[in-house]
């Protein structure tokens, strides 16, 4: 067990990509195995000391940032413990502190395909499970939840719980299980979740698997120490493309048609995002006002997939000479750098201003996507706020990022964020599609699920963490 007491070192654990301010902690504990995690929680629970789980610091909702108590960092839980090949695909077991980049490399060596493809490759495995992360390729493959076969976690009292999908299921909305010497039985939330990508609050449905309760719980119900993933085989090859458009509406129309062609991912970047890209990459076409990045699997041949997408791009008036294509890992890596540059640059701008970025993580049903995008466009234009819109247009899930220049603009951004949230809910969407609720969006849950829905979630929290030590401030404003 490593312990960090130096204030300068602790400071590095008090930030994430949300730019949330005011975090503080007494010390940082860094366990090196699940038994040490258990020891930390047993002592903290007996003394009712809050424990905030810290991953790589790539989160967008402030979940990692403590406001008192201890920080438990998973950085030394960094082993890839097992890789097994099966008839179709295989399984990989990794500890919570394994970076996604390392896990993907392990999968590549074994011809497996880790489907989650985040912009930030340094994210830890545990954080992706704790938020039910999805990323660009969720259009084809779905979120992290779909691939979690099992996990080992530590509950608030220090009990170690090993779970395998299919072993423990709820009866209706009541779940019952045993962890070491203690038995648990409690009601699950009664609300109906949005029929979109969703990472807002606890997963709840009739006869659900216990594994699914702990996927997406944001460190409030237990500390995920390791997870086993059931993964598909690696595709024969991948085709990646950046297509540029003269206006945003044309790019939206292309995305609608691209959905029907079944790619792995479809990503959108507005004109302001292209402006950021031009700072570093002057070869962005001069007349471009929007871009779509998409990927597809090469099933037959490169020529077949190029022909398929070339025909659609030409039909939609895209100049193929101004289209970027990647057919190998090096070129795809270059594309990833371009995608990563936009949020990194925004984070720099937010830090320089000293004010938090105000952003959305909303997804709506596909048949409501155009209405939502026009709502964004009209309101942002009228606001005069600096903003950047990008994200997973294939899933009807875009990120609106507002960078306020002064306190007045910050308040204006927050009000507009709330209007966007209300619109998403009215259209049948979610308040958080992939980043989780964290500490920055707790007020949105009541709008989504109602007061009784939040109470139902808190009942689950109290059943598993009666002293409320885990992830204090995440999901619930306590």
C-alpha positions in Angstrom: 0.0 0.0 0.0 1.4 3.4 -1.0 0.4 6.5 0.9 0.7 10.1 -0.4 0.5 12.9 2.2 2.4 15.6 0.3 -0.1 18.4 -0.5 1.7 19.0 -3.9 1.1 15.3 -4.8 -2.4 15.3 -3.5 -3.1 18.2 -5.8 -2.7 16.1 -8.9 -5.6 13.9 -7.8 -8.0 16.9 -7.4 -8.7 17.5 -11.1 -10.2 15.8 -14.1 -11.5 17.0 -17.5 -14.5 18.7 -16.0 -12.3 21.5 -14.6 -14.4 21.3 -11.4 -12.8 23.5 -8.7 -12.5 23.2 -4.9 -11.5 19.6 -4.4 -9.5 18.6 -1.3 -8.5 15.4 0.4 -6.6 14.3 3.5 -4.4 11.8 1.8 -4.2 9.4 -1.2 -4.0 5.7 -0.8 -2.7 3.5 -3.6 -3.5 -0.2 -3.1 -1.6 -2.8 -5.1 -4.2 -5.6 -4.9 -7.8 -6.3 -4.1 -7.0 -7.3 -0.5 -5.5 -3.8 0.1 -8.6 -2.2 -1.4 -10.6 -4.3 1.1 -8.5 -3.2 4.0 -8.8 0.5 3.1 -12.6 0.3 2.9 -13.0 -1.7 6.1 -11.1 1.0 8.1 -12.8 3.9 6.3 -16.3 2.4 6.8 -15.7 1.8 10.5 -14.7 5.4 11.0 -17.3 6.8 8.5 -14.5 8.4 6.4 -15.5 9.2 2.8 -13.5 7.5 0.0 -13.4 8.8 -3.6 -12.1 6.4 -6.2 -9.6 7.9 -8.6 -8.8 6.6 -12.0 -6.8 8.2 -14.8 -8.5 11.6 -14.4 -10.1 11.6 -17.9 -13.6 11.9 -16.6 -15.9 14.7 -17.7 -18.3 15.0 -14.8 -16.1 15.5 -11.7 -16.5 12.0 -10.3 -12.9 11.7 -9.4 -12.6 14.9 -7.5 -12.9 14.5 -3.7 -14.4 17.0 -1.3 -12.8 15.7 1.9 -11.8 12.3 3.2 -9.5 9.8 1.3 -8.7 9.2 -2.3 -8.3 5.6 -3.3 -6.3 5.5 -6.6 -6.5 2.4 -8.8 -3.3 3.2 -10.7 -1.3 0.2 -9.2 -4.1 -2.3 -10.0 -2.5 -2.5 -13.4 -2.3 -6.2 -14.4 -3.8 -7.8 -17.5 -4.4 -11.1 -15.7 -5.7 -13.4 -18.4 -6.5 -13.6 -22.1 -8.4 -16.6 -23.5 -9.2 -17.3 -27.1 -12.6 -18.9 -27.9 -14.3 -20.1 -31.0 -15.6 -16.7 -31.9 -13.6 -14.0 -30.1 -12.3 -14.4 -26.6 -12.1 -13.1 -23.0 -9.7 -10.7 -21.4 -9.5 -10.1 -17.6 -7.9 -6.8 -16.6 -7.4 -4.9 -13.3 -9.1 -1.5 -12.9 -5.9 0.5 -13.4 -5.0 -0.9 -16.8 -5.0 1.9 -19.4 -7.2 1.4 -22.4 -4.2 1.7 -24.7 -2.5 -1.3 -23.0 -5.7 -3.4 -23.1 -6.2 -2.7 -26.8 -2.6 -3.7 -27.5 -3.2 -7.0 -25.6 -6.3 -7.5 -27.7 -4.5 -6.8 -30.9 -1.8 -9.4 -30.1 -4.5 -12.0 -29.6 -6.6 -10.9 -32.6 -9.5 -9.7 -30.4 -11.3 -6.4 -30.8 -11.8 -4.1 -27.8 -14.8 -2.2 -29.0 -14.7 0.8 -26.8 -12.6 3.5 -28.6 -12.4 6.6 -26.4 -10.8 9.8 -27.5 -8.5 9.6 -24.5 -6.6 6.3 -24.6 -5.1 6.8 -21.2 -8.5 6.2 -19.5 -8.5 3.2 -17.0 -10.5 0.1 -17.4 -12.2 0.6 -14.1 -13.5 4.0 -15.0 -14.9 2.8 -18.3 -16.9 0.1 -16.4 -17.9 2.5 -13.6 -19.5 4.9 -16.2 -20.7 2.4 -18.8 -18.5 4.2 -21.3 -19.3 3.9 -25.0 -17.3 6.2 -27.3 -17.3 6.4 -31.1 -17.9 2.7 -32.0 -20.9 2.3 -29.8 -22.9 2.9 -33.0 -22.1 -0.7 -34.1 -21.0 -2.3 -30.9 -23.0 -0.7 -28.1 -21.6 0.4 -24.7 -19.2 -1.2 -22.3 -22.0 -3.0 -20.4 -22.6 -5.3 -23.3 -19.1 -6.8 -23.0 -18.7 -7.1 -19.2 -18.8 -10.9 -18.5 -17.8 -10.6 -14.8 -16.0 -8.5 -12.2 -14.4 -8.5 -8.8 -15.3 -5.5 -6.6 -15.1 -4.4 -3.0 -18.2 -3.2 -1.2 -18.2 -0.3 1.2 -17.7 -2.6 4.3 -14.7 -4.2 2.7 -16.4 -7.4 1.5 -15.0 -8.8 -1.7 -17.7 -9.8 -4.3 -16.9 -11.9 -7.4 -19.6 -11.8 -10.0 -20.1 -13.7 -13.3 -22.9 -12.7 -15.6 -25.9 -15.0 -15.4 -25.2 -16.2 -11.8 -27.3 -13.7 -9.9 -30.5 -12.2 -11.3 -33.3 -10.1 -9.9 -36.8 -11.4 -9.5 -38.7 -8.6 -11.1 -37.3 -5.5 -9.4 -36.0 -7.3 -6.2 -32.4 -8.5 -6.0 -30.8 -10.7 -3.4 -27.2 -11.9 -3.0 -24.5 -12.7 -0.5 -21.0 -11.2 -0.2 -18.7 -13.0 2.2 -20.6 -13.2 5.5 -23.4 -10.7 4.7 -26.6 -11.1 2.8 -28.3 -8.3 0.8 -31.8 -7.9 -0.4 -33.3 -4.7 -1.7 -35.6 -3.2 -4.3 -34.3 -1.9 -7.5 -35.5 1.5 -8.9 -38.9 1.3 -10.6 -38.3 3.9 -13.3 -38.1 3.2 -17.0 -34.8 4.1 -18.5 -34.5 6.1 -21.8 -34.4 4.0 -24.9 -31.1 5.7 -26.0 -27.5 5.3 -25.0 -27.7 6.0 -21.3 -25.2 6.5 -18.4 -27.5 8.4 -16.0 -28.0 6.8 -12.6 -28.3 3.1 -11.8 -29.3 0.5 -14.4 -32.7 -0.9 -13.6 -35.0 -3.3 -15.4 -37.0 -6.4 -14.6 -35.1 -9.6 -13.9 -31.7 -7.8 -14.5 -28.3 -9.3 -13.9 -26.5 -8.1 -10.7 -23.4 -7.3 -12.9 -25.4 -4.6 -14.6 -26.1 -2.8 -11.3 -22.3 -2.3 -10.8 -21.7 -1.2 -14.4 -22.3 2.5 -14.5 -22.6 3.1 -10.7 -19.7 5.6 -10.7 -17.9 4.4 -7.6 -20.9 4.8 -5.4 -21.8 1.2 -4.7 -18.4 -0.5 -4.7 -14.8 -0.3 -6.0 -14.3 -2.3 -9.2 -11.0 -4.1 -8.8 -11.0 -6.1 -12.1 -13.3 -6.9 -14.9 -13.6 -9.7 -17.5 -14.7 -8.8 -21.0 -16.1 -11.0 -23.7 -14.9 -9.6 -27.0 -15.4 -10.3 -30.7 -12.7 -11.2 -33.1 -10.6 -8.4 -34.6 -11.9 -7.3 -38.0 -9.9 -8.1 -41.1 -9.3 -4.5 -41.6 -10.8 -1.0 -40.9 -11.6 1.8 -43.3 -11.6 5.3 -41.7 -12.7 8.5 -43.4 -12.9 12.3 -42.7 -15.5 13.8 -45.1 -15.9 17.6 -45.3 -19.1 19.5 -46.1 -19.9 23.0 -47.2 -22.6 23.4 -44.5 -23.8 21.7 -41.4 -27.2 20.6 -42.7 -25.5 18.7 -45.5 -23.4 16.8 -43.0 -26.5 15.9 -41.0 -28.2 14.6 -44.1 -25.1 12.4 -44.9 -25.1 11.0 -41.4 -28.7 10.0 -41.7 -27.9 8.0 -44.9 -24.6 6.7 -43.5 -26.5 5.1 -40.6 -28.3 2.7 -43.0 -24.9 1.6 -44.4 -24.0 0.1 -41.0 -20.5 1.6 -40.2 -18.7 1.1 -36.9 -18.9 4.8 -36.0 -20.2 8.1 -37.3 -18.8 11.3 -35.7 -19.7 14.9 -36.3 -17.6 18.1 -36.0 -19.1 21.6 -36.4 -17.5 24.6 -38.1 -16.0 25.9 -34.8 -14.3 22.5 -34.2 -12.8 22.7 -37.7 -11.5 26.2 -36.7 -9.6 24.6 -33.9 -8.2 21.9 -36.1 -6.9 24.4 -38.6 -4.7 25.9 -35.9 -2.6 22.7 -36.0 -3.7 21.1 -39.3 -3.8 23.7 -42.1 -4.8 21.1 -44.7 -8.4 21.1 -43.4 -10.3 22.2 -46.6 -10.8 26.0 -46.7 -14.5 25.9 -47.6 -15.4 23.2 -45.1 -18.0 24.2 -42.5 -18.6 20.7 -41.0 -17.1 17.2 -41.0 -18.2 13.6 -40.6 -15.7 11.0 -39.4 -16.7 7.4 -39.9 -15.3 3.9 -39.8 -16.3 0.7 -41.4 -15.1 -2.9 -41.4 -13.3 -4.2 -44.4 -15.1 -7.5 -45.0 -14.3 -8.4 -48.6 -11.6 -6.0 -50.0 -10.4 -2.4 -49.7 -11.8 -1.6 -53.1 -15.3 -2.8 -52.1 -15.5 -0.6 -49.1 -14.0 2.4 -50.9 -16.5 1.9 -53.7 -19.4 1.6 -51.2 -18.6 4.9 -49.4 -17.3 6.7 -52.4 -20.7 6.3 -54.1 -22.5 7.7 -51.1 -20.2 10.6 -50.7 -20.4 11.5 -54.3 -24.2 11.3 -54.2 -24.2 13.8 -51.4 -22.0 16.2 -53.2 -18.8 15.7 -51.2 -15.6 16.4 -53.1 -13.6 13.2 -52.9 -10.3 15.2 -53.4 -11.0 16.9 -50.1 -11.7 13.6 -48.3 -9.2 12.0 -45.9 -9.0 8.2 -45.9 -7.0 5.9 -43.6 -6.5 2.2 -44.4 -3.7 1.3 -41.9 -2.9 1.8 -38.2 -0.4 4.6 -38.8 -3.0 6.7 -40.7 -5.7 5.9 -38.2 -3.4 7.0 -35.4 -3.1 10.3 -37.2 -6.9 10.6 -37.3 -7.1 9.8 -33.6 -4.7 12.6 -32.9 -6.9 15.0 -34.8 -10.0 13.9 -32.9 -8.1 14.2 -29.6 -6.8 17.7 -30.3 -10.3 19.3 -30.2 -11.2 18.3 -26.6 -7.6 18.9 -25.5 -7.6 22.4 -27.0 -10.9 23.2 -25.4 -9.6 22.0 -22.0 -6.6 24.3 -22.4 -8.9 27.2 -23.2 -11.1 26.5 -20.2 -8.2 26.4 -17.8 -6.8 29.6 -19.2 -10.2 31.4 -18.6 -10.4 30.0 -15.0 -14.0 29.0 -15.6 -15.4 25.5 -16.0 -16.4 24.3 -19.5 -20.2 23.9 -19.6 -21.1 20.9 -21.7 -23.8 18.4 -22.6 -23.8 14.6 -22.9 -27.3 14.2 -24.3 -28.7 11.5 -26.5 -32.2 11.4 -28.0 -34.1 8.9 -30.1 -32.9 8.8 -33.7 -36.3 10.1 -35.0 -35.8 13.2 -32.8 -32.2 13.9 -33.8 -32.9 16.6 -36.4 -35.2 18.4 -34.0 -32.6 18.4 -31.3 -29.8 19.5 -33.6 -31.8 22.5 -34.8 -32.6 23.4 -31.2 -28.9 23.4 -30.5 -28.1 25.4 -33.6 -30.8 28.1 -33.0 -30.1 28.6 -29.3 -26.3 28.7 -29.6 -26.5 31.2 -32.5 -28.7 33.5 -30.4 -26.6 33.1 -27.3 -23.3 34.6 -28.8 -21.4 32.2 -26.5 -18.2 30.6 -27.7 -19.1 27.0 -28.4 -18.0 23.8 -30.1 -20.3 20.9 -31.0 -19.0 17.4 -31.8 -19.8 13.8 -31.0 -21.5 10.6 -31.9 -24.1 11.7 -34.4 -24.7 8.1 -35.4 -26.2 7.6 -31.9 -28.0 10.9 -32.0 -25.6 11.9 -29.2 -23.7 15.1 -29.5 -21.6 17.1 -27.0 -22.2 20.8 -26.9 -19.3 22.6 -25.2 -19.6 26.2 -24.1 -16.5 28.1 -23.0 -17.6 31.1 -21.0 -15.3 34.1 -20.9 -16.6 35.7 -17.7 -18.9 34.9 -14.8 -21.9 36.4 -16.6 -21.3 34.2 -19.6 -20.9 31.2 -17.3 -24.3 31.7 -15.8 -25.8 32.1 -19.3 -24.1 28.9 -20.3 -25.6 27.0 -17.3 -29.1 28.3 -18.1 -28.7 27.2 -21.7 -27.4 23.8 -20.6 -30.5 23.3 -18.6 -32.7 24.2 -21.5 -30.9 21.6 -23.6 -31.4 19.0 -20.9 -35.1 19.7 -20.6 -35.4 19.5 -24.4 -33.7 16.1 -24.5 -36.0 14.7 -21.8 -39.0 16.1 -23.6 -37.9 14.2 -26.7 -37.5 10.9 -24.8 -33.7 11.3 -24.4 -31.2 11.1 -21.5 -29.3 13.6 -19.5 -26.1 11.6 -19.7 -25.3 9.2 -22.5 -21.7 8.2 -21.7 -19.9 10.4 -19.2 -22.1 9.6 -16.1 -23.6 12.1 -13.7 -20.6 12.6 -11.4 -20.8 15.8 -9.3 -21.7 18.2 -12.1 -25.1 16.8 -13.2 -26.8 15.6 -10.0 -29.6 18.0 -10.4 -30.5 16.6 -13.8 -31.5 13.1 -12.5 -34.6 14.4 -10.8 -35.7 16.0 -14.1 -35.2 12.6 -15.8 -36.5 10.1 -13.3 -38.6 12.3 -10.9 -38.2 12.6 -7.2 -39.3 9.1 -6.5 -36.8 7.7 -9.0 -34.0 9.4 -7.2 -35.3 8.1 -3.9 -35.4 4.6 -5.4 -31.7 5.0 -6.3 -30.8 6.3 -2.9 -32.5 3.2 -1.4 -30.0 1.0 -3.3 -27.1 3.2 -2.2 -28.1 2.9 1.4 -28.5 -0.8 1.2 -25.0 -1.3 -0.1 -23.3 1.7 1.6 -25.2 2.6 4.7 -22.6 5.0 5.9 -22.4 6.8 2.6 -18.6 6.6 2.3 -18.2 5.8 -1.3 -18.0 8.4 -4.1 -19.7 11.0 -1.9 -21.2 13.7 -4.1 -21.4 11.4 -7.2 -24.9 10.9 -8.5 -26.4 12.2 -5.2 -25.7 15.7 -3.9 -24.7 14.5 -0.4 
